[in-house]
């Protein structure tokens, strides 16, 4: 299999043969022995073969996802127990951090499409996330953590979108199935969420916050190191002209409808994660230890579902799969309040795993297909929708649970997923209409 440098080389002359395009002096310079080059050239040059790149992508994704899962599940405990924050301050912290991540993610996504070194952005994002973890180690002032730590983690959070954009460029350059590549990355992320939180909470219980966040910082630095040494710089494809200053110009209505529907799916996914444990323990009266079993089972089933669908999205149609996810989510949330037996709560997780596996992996490929010249913007739109869903889901869960109870949160989820189903249906119809024009469209794979 050819390396990226071989794929991008237009010359048919042997590399050492002098010619009109390759004069003797140039050939001599290009074939100089390695001992005449700078001592750091070989060390700075990342491995460009497929195996090294695959390992680099997998390792970087896994390290970033584990670190993010630990931060996500321990931050509230850290703020309450380590900083002494009130519940209101905790809520404000998460809202503020989510807003910073959305703004930073969209900004960095747009900038990444104007630079030729996406690998460098992955390194920078890893270093900023490590700096954010170091602030959690050293600071115990709430307002400093919100401002300094929030900015560091806000910039660092763009790493996930850049990983998707880099993986798409790499897959396109090697004529690989981008849906399969994205599915593998998402499966690794799901695997990280199975392993990361329990291990992180164990470290917290045995060694405290400082050791926990030191490990998180080392994970982010290790991810930056893998990106630096194992990921090659990729040749960028020629870009279509886009209006200056507006990286999201030209996005058709079908994509905005898709993003709106997917945002609602991300929103209810967060509402479920917040409310399910309280529903099981408070309304059904089961132990908290049991509540972890359905959540873990769903995540475990989600991984093979993502891998299976990753190689078959073109056959089924990406847009139709996302619509199927919304229908399954509606059925899941409409039926969940009526399931009270432990066996039933475990069995219904198959439906939950199916819809979440599709919703968390397929939309990013649709966006990238529609915006091949702006992969960073496309990927950041996806991750920003996810973060916006987390923000809105947390606020909605609190309000509904306060006034209507934990069980009724799922009826609200069913209503929101029904709206998402309508939006995704309209998106498919709009995509078919756009296919008859010469404007940028989602493409036939969406339908």
C-alpha positions as CSV (number, residue, x, y, z in Angstrom):
1,X,0.0,0.0,0.0
2,X,1.4,3.4,-1.0
3,X,2.3,6.0,1.6
4,X,0.7,9.5,1.5
5,X,3.9,10.9,0.0
6,X,3.8,8.4,-2.8
7,X,0.1,9.1,-3.5
8,X,0.7,12.8,-3.9
9,X,3.9,12.6,-6.1
10,X,3.1,13.7,-9.6
11,X,6.5,12.9,-11.1
12,X,7.1,9.8,-13.1
13,X,10.9,10.2,-13.2
14,X,13.0,8.1,-10.8
15,X,13.9,10.2,-7.8
16,X,17.6,10.2,-8.6
17,X,17.5,10.6,-12.4
18,X,18.6,14.0,-13.7
19,X,16.1,15.6,-16.2
20,X,14.8,18.9,-17.3
21,X,12.6,18.9,-14.3
22,X,15.2,17.4,-12.0
23,X,18.6,18.9,-12.8
24,X,21.8,17.2,-11.5
25,X,22.3,19.7,-8.7
26,X,18.7,19.2,-7.4
27,X,19.1,15.4,-7.7
28,X,22.3,15.6,-5.7
29,X,20.6,17.6,-3.0
30,X,17.7,15.3,-2.8
31,X,19.8,12.2,-2.5
32,X,22.3,13.5,0.0
33,X,23.2,10.9,2.6
34,X,21.5,11.1,5.9
35,X,24.7,12.0,7.7
36,X,24.8,15.3,5.7
37,X,21.4,16.3,6.9
38,X,20.6,18.2,10.1
39,X,20.8,15.9,13.2
40,X,17.2,16.6,14.1
41,X,15.6,16.1,10.7
42,X,14.9,12.4,11.1
43,X,13.6,12.9,14.6
44,X,11.2,15.7,13.5
45,X,9.9,13.8,10.5
46,X,6.8,11.7,11.6
47,X,6.3,8.2,10.3
48,X,4.3,8.2,7.1
49,X,3.4,4.6,6.7
50,X,-0.1,3.3,7.1
51,X,0.6,1.2,10.1
52,X,2.2,4.0,12.1
53,X,-0.6,6.4,11.1
54,X,-3.3,3.9,12.2
55,X,-1.6,3.3,15.5
56,X,-1.2,7.1,16.0
57,X,-4.8,7.8,15.2
58,X,-6.0,4.9,17.5
59,X,-3.7,5.8,20.3
60,X,-4.4,9.5,20.2
61,X,-8.1,9.0,20.1
62,X,-8.1,6.5,23.0
63,X,-5.9,8.7,25.2
64,X,-7.9,11.8,24.5
65,X,-11.2,10.0,25.1
66,X,-10.1,8.4,28.3
67,X,-8.8,11.7,29.7
68,X,-12.0,13.5,28.6
69,X,-14.2,10.8,30.3
70,X,-12.3,11.1,33.5
71,X,-12.6,14.9,33.5
72,X,-16.3,14.7,32.6
73,X,-17.2,12.3,35.5
74,X,-15.0,13.8,38.2
75,X,-15.3,17.6,37.7
76,X,-18.5,17.9,39.8
77,X,-17.0,16.0,42.7
78,X,-13.9,18.1,42.4
79,X,-15.8,21.4,42.5
80,X,-17.9,20.3,45.5
81,X,-15.3,18.4,47.6
82,X,-12.1,20.0,46.4
83,X,-13.2,23.6,45.9
84,X,-16.3,23.9,48.1
85,X,-18.6,25.1,45.3
86,X,-22.3,25.2,45.8
87,X,-24.7,23.3,43.4
88,X,-25.5,26.6,41.7
89,X,-21.8,27.3,41.2
90,X,-21.3,23.8,39.8
91,X,-24.1,24.3,37.3
92,X,-22.7,27.7,36.3
93,X,-19.2,26.2,35.9
94,X,-20.5,23.5,33.4
95,X,-22.5,26.0,31.5
96,X,-19.5,28.4,31.2
97,X,-17.1,25.6,30.2
98,X,-19.6,24.3,27.6
99,X,-20.0,27.7,26.1
100,X,-16.2,28.2,25.9
101,X,-15.8,24.8,24.3
102,X,-18.4,25.6,21.6
103,X,-16.9,29.0,20.8
104,X,-13.3,27.7,20.8
105,X,-14.3,24.6,18.8
106,X,-16.0,26.5,16.0
107,X,-13.2,29.1,15.9
108,X,-10.4,26.5,15.7
109,X,-12.4,24.4,13.3
110,X,-12.6,27.3,10.9
111,X,-8.9,28.2,11.3
112,X,-7.9,24.6,10.8
113,X,-9.3,24.7,7.2
114,X,-6.9,27.6,6.4
115,X,-3.8,25.9,7.7
116,X,-1.7,23.2,6.1
117,X,-0.8,21.5,9.4
118,X,-3.7,19.9,11.1
119,X,-1.3,17.6,13.0
120,X,0.2,20.6,14.6
121,X,-3.2,21.7,15.9
122,X,-3.6,18.2,17.5
123,X,-0.4,18.8,19.3
124,X,-1.4,22.3,20.5
125,X,-4.8,21.1,21.7
126,X,-3.2,18.3,23.7
127,X,-0.8,20.7,25.4
128,X,-3.7,23.1,26.3
129,X,-5.7,20.2,27.7
130,X,-2.7,19.1,29.8
131,X,-2.4,22.7,31.0
132,X,-6.1,22.6,32.0
133,X,-5.5,19.5,34.0
134,X,-2.5,21.1,35.7
135,X,-4.7,24.0,36.8
136,X,-7.0,21.5,38.4
137,X,-4.0,20.1,40.2
138,X,-2.7,23.4,41.5
139,X,-5.7,25.7,41.9
140,X,-8.5,25.7,44.4
141,X,-10.0,29.0,43.6
142,X,-13.4,28.6,41.8
143,X,-13.1,31.8,39.6
144,X,-9.5,31.0,38.5
145,X,-10.5,27.5,37.6
146,X,-13.5,28.8,35.6
147,X,-11.5,31.4,33.7
148,X,-8.0,29.8,33.3
149,X,-9.0,26.2,33.3
150,X,-12.1,26.9,31.2
151,X,-10.0,28.6,28.5
152,X,-7.4,25.8,28.5
153,X,-9.9,23.0,28.3
154,X,-12.0,25.0,25.8
155,X,-9.1,25.2,23.4
156,X,-8.0,21.6,24.1
157,X,-11.5,20.2,23.5
158,X,-11.1,21.0,19.8
159,X,-8.8,18.0,19.6
160,X,-11.7,15.6,19.0
161,X,-13.1,17.5,16.0
162,X,-9.5,17.8,14.6
163,X,-9.1,14.0,15.0
164,X,-12.2,13.4,12.9
165,X,-11.1,15.9,10.3
166,X,-7.5,14.5,10.1
167,X,-8.9,10.9,9.9
168,X,-11.2,11.9,7.0
169,X,-8.3,13.6,5.1
170,X,-6.1,10.5,5.7
171,X,-8.9,8.1,4.6
172,X,-9.6,10.1,1.4
173,X,-5.9,10.2,0.5
174,X,-5.6,6.4,0.7
175,X,-9.0,5.7,-0.9
176,X,-10.4,4.2,2.3
177,X,-14.0,4.1,3.4
178,X,-14.3,7.3,5.6
179,X,-17.4,5.9,7.4
180,X,-15.5,2.9,8.5
181,X,-12.6,5.0,9.7
182,X,-14.9,7.4,11.6
183,X,-16.8,4.4,13.1
184,X,-13.5,2.9,14.4
185,X,-12.6,6.2,16.1
186,X,-16.1,6.5,17.6
187,X,-15.9,2.9,18.8
188,X,-12.6,3.7,20.6
189,X,-14.2,6.7,22.2
190,X,-17.1,4.5,23.4
191,X,-14.6,2.0,24.8
192,X,-12.8,4.7,26.6
193,X,-16.0,5.7,28.3
194,X,-16.5,2.1,29.5
195,X,-13.0,2.0,31.0
196,X,-12.1,5.6,31.9
197,X,-14.8,6.6,34.5
198,X,-14.5,3.5,36.8
199,X,-10.7,3.6,36.7
200,X,-10.6,7.3,37.3
201,X,-13.0,7.1,40.2
202,X,-10.9,4.4,41.7
203,X,-7.8,6.5,41.4
204,X,-9.7,9.4,43.0
205,X,-10.8,7.2,46.0
206,X,-7.3,5.9,46.6
207,X,-5.0,8.8,45.7
208,X,-7.1,12.0,45.5
209,X,-7.6,14.7,43.0
210,X,-4.0,15.8,42.4
211,X,-2.9,12.4,41.4
212,X,-6.0,11.9,39.2
213,X,-5.5,15.1,37.3
214,X,-1.7,14.5,37.0
215,X,-2.6,11.3,35.2
216,X,-5.1,13.2,33.0
217,X,-2.4,15.7,32.1
218,X,0.0,12.9,31.2
219,X,-2.6,11.3,29.0
220,X,-3.1,14.5,27.1
221,X,0.7,15.0,26.7
222,X,1.0,11.5,25.5
223,X,-1.7,12.0,23.0
224,X,0.2,15.1,21.8
225,X,3.4,13.1,21.5
226,X,1.7,10.4,19.5
227,X,0.3,13.0,17.1
228,X,3.7,14.6,16.8
229,X,5.7,11.4,16.1
230,X,3.3,9.0,14.4
231,X,0.9,11.2,12.4
232,X,2.3,12.5,9.1
233,X,1.5,15.9,7.6
234,X,-1.1,15.3,5.0
235,X,-1.4,17.0,1.6
236,X,-4.4,19.2,1.5
237,X,-6.8,18.9,-1.4
238,X,-7.6,22.0,-3.4
239,X,-10.4,24.0,-1.8
240,X,-13.4,25.6,-3.4
241,X,-13.7,29.3,-2.9
242,X,-15.8,30.3,0.1
243,X,-16.8,33.8,1.2
244,X,-14.1,35.3,3.3
245,X,-14.8,35.6,7.0
246,X,-17.7,33.2,7.0
247,X,-16.5,29.5,7.0
248,X,-20.1,28.3,7.4
249,X,-21.4,30.1,4.3
250,X,-23.0,28.0,1.6
251,X,-24.3,25.3,4.0
252,X,-27.6,24.2,2.5
253,X,-30.9,23.9,4.4
254,X,-30.8,20.1,4.5
255,X,-27.6,20.3,6.6
256,X,-29.1,22.8,9.0
257,X,-32.1,20.5,9.4
258,X,-29.8,17.6,10.0
259,X,-27.8,19.5,12.6
260,X,-31.0,20.5,14.4
261,X,-32.3,17.0,14.6
262,X,-28.9,15.6,15.7
263,X,-28.6,18.3,18.4
264,X,-31.9,17.1,19.8
265,X,-30.7,13.5,19.8
266,X,-27.5,14.6,21.7
267,X,-29.7,16.6,24.1
268,X,-31.8,13.6,25.1
269,X,-28.7,11.4,25.3
270,X,-27.4,13.7,28.0
271,X,-30.8,13.9,29.7
272,X,-30.9,10.1,29.8
273,X,-27.4,9.8,31.3
274,X,-28.3,12.4,34.0
275,X,-31.7,11.1,34.9
276,X,-31.4,7.3,34.5
277,X,-29.6,6.6,37.8
278,X,-32.0,8.8,39.7
279,X,-35.0,7.1,38.0
280,X,-33.6,3.7,39.0
281,X,-32.8,4.6,42.6
282,X,-35.5,7.1,43.5
283,X,-38.5,6.0,41.5
284,X,-37.9,2.3,41.2
285,X,-36.1,1.8,44.5
286,X,-33.1,-0.2,43.2
287,X,-29.6,0.1,44.5
288,X,-27.2,2.5,42.8
289,X,-24.9,-0.4,42.0
290,X,-27.5,-1.9,39.7
291,X,-28.0,1.4,37.9
292,X,-24.5,1.0,36.5
293,X,-25.3,-2.3,34.8
294,X,-27.7,-1.0,32.1
295,X,-25.4,1.9,31.4
296,X,-22.4,-0.3,31.0
297,X,-24.3,-2.8,29.0
298,X,-25.5,-0.2,26.6
299,X,-22.0,1.2,26.1
300,X,-20.6,-2.3,25.6
301,X,-23.2,-3.2,22.9
302,X,-22.7,0.2,21.3
303,X,-19.1,-0.6,20.2
304,X,-19.9,-3.7,18.0
305,X,-22.9,-1.9,16.5
306,X,-20.7,1.1,15.5
307,X,-18.2,-1.2,14.0
308,X,-20.8,-3.2,12.0
309,X,-22.6,-0.1,10.7
310,X,-19.3,1.6,9.8
311,X,-18.7,-0.6,6.8
312,X,-22.4,-0.6,5.7
313,X,-23.5,3.0,5.8
314,X,-23.3,3.4,2.1
315,X,-25.6,0.4,1.6
316,X,-28.2,1.6,4.0
317,X,-27.9,5.3,3.3
318,X,-26.4,7.6,6.0
319,X,-29.5,9.9,6.2
320,X,-31.9,7.0,6.5
321,X,-29.7,5.5,9.3
322,X,-29.9,8.7,11.3
323,X,-33.7,8.8,10.7
324,X,-33.9,5.2,12.0
325,X,-31.9,6.3,15.1
326,X,-34.4,9.0,15.8
327,X,-37.3,6.5,15.5
328,X,-35.6,4.0,17.8
329,X,-34.9,6.7,20.3
330,X,-38.5,7.7,20.3
331,X,-39.6,4.1,20.9
332,X,-37.0,3.7,23.6
333,X,-37.9,6.7,25.6
334,X,-41.6,6.3,25.2
335,X,-41.4,2.7,26.6
336,X,-38.7,3.2,29.3
337,X,-41.1,4.7,31.9
338,X,-43.2,1.6,31.8
339,X,-40.3,-0.8,32.3
340,X,-39.8,-1.5,36.0
341,X,-38.2,-5.0,36.2
342,X,-34.5,-5.4,36.2
343,X,-34.5,-7.8,33.3
344,X,-36.6,-5.4,31.3
345,X,-34.2,-2.5,32.0
346,X,-31.3,-4.6,30.7
347,X,-33.1,-5.9,27.6
348,X,-34.3,-2.5,26.5
349,X,-30.7,-1.3,26.3
350,X,-30.4,-3.0,23.0
351,X,-32.7,-0.4,21.5
352,X,-30.8,2.3,23.3
353,X,-27.4,1.1,22.0
354,X,-28.7,1.0,18.4
355,X,-29.9,4.6,18.3
356,X,-27.0,6.1,20.2
357,X,-24.4,4.1,18.1
358,X,-25.9,5.6,14.9
359,X,-26.4,9.1,16.3
360,X,-22.9,9.3,17.7
361,X,-21.0,8.1,14.6
362,X,-22.9,8.7,11.3
363,X,-23.7,12.4,11.3
364,X,-20.1,13.5,11.3
365,X,-19.5,11.6,8.1
366,X,-22.5,13.2,6.5
367,X,-21.2,16.7,7.3
368,X,-17.7,15.8,6.0
369,X,-19.2,14.5,2.8
370,X,-21.1,17.7,2.3
371,X,-18.1,19.9,3.1
372,X,-15.0,18.1,1.8
373,X,-13.1,21.4,1.5
374,X,-13.9,22.4,5.1
375,X,-13.4,19.3,7.1
376,X,-12.4,21.2,10.2
377,X,-15.5,23.3,10.1
378,X,-17.6,20.2,9.4
379,X,-16.2,18.2,12.3
380,X,-16.4,21.2,14.7
381,X,-20.1,21.7,13.8
382,X,-20.6,18.1,14.9
383,X,-18.7,18.4,18.2
384,X,-20.3,21.8,18.9
385,X,-23.8,20.2,18.4
386,X,-22.8,17.5,20.9
387,X,-21.6,20.1,23.4
388,X,-24.7,22.2,22.9
389,X,-26.8,19.1,23.5
390,X,-25.0,18.5,26.7
391,X,-25.7,22.1,27.8
392,X,-29.4,22.1,26.9
393,X,-29.9,18.6,28.2
394,X,-28.6,19.4,31.6
395,X,-30.7,22.5,32.0
396,X,-33.9,20.7,30.7
397,X,-33.4,17.7,33.0
398,X,-33.1,19.9,36.0
399,X,-36.3,21.8,35.3
400,X,-38.4,18.8,34.3
401,X,-37.2,16.6,37.2
402,X,-37.8,19.4,39.6
403,X,-41.4,20.0,38.5
404,X,-42.6,16.6,37.1
405,X,-40.3,14.0,38.6
406,X,-37.6,11.7,37.3
407,X,-39.8,9.3,35.4
408,X,-41.5,12.0,33.3
409,X,-38.1,13.2,32.0
410,X,-38.3,10.3,29.6
411,X,-41.6,11.4,28.2
412,X,-40.0,14.8,27.4
413,X,-37.1,12.9,25.8
414,X,-39.6,11.0,23.6
415,X,-41.2,14.2,22.6
416,X,-37.9,15.8,21.6
417,X,-36.9,12.7,19.6
418,X,-40.2,12.8,17.8
419,X,-39.4,16.4,16.8
420,X,-35.9,15.2,15.7
421,X,-37.6,12.6,13.6
422,X,-39.6,15.3,11.8
423,X,-36.5,17.4,11.3
424,X,-34.5,14.5,9.8
425,X,-37.4,13.6,7.5
426,X,-37.4,17.2,6.2
427,X,-33.6,17.1,5.9
428,X,-33.9,14.0,3.6
429,X,-36.5,15.7,1.4
430,X,-34.5,18.9,1.2
431,X,-31.4,16.9,0.2
432,X,-33.3,15.3,-2.6
433,X,-34.5,18.7,-3.8
434,X,-31.0,20.1,-3.6
435,X,-29.7,17.2,-5.7
436,X,-31.6,18.6,-8.7
437,X,-29.7,22.0,-8.4
438,X,-26.0,22.9,-8.7
439,X,-25.7,24.2,-5.1
440,X,-23.6,22.4,-2.5
441,X,-25.7,19.5,-1.1
442,X,-25.5,16.6,1.3
443,X,-25.1,14.2,-1.5
444,X,-26.8,11.0,-2.6
445,X,-25.2,9.0,0.2
446,X,-27.4,10.9,2.7
447,X,-30.6,9.8,1.1
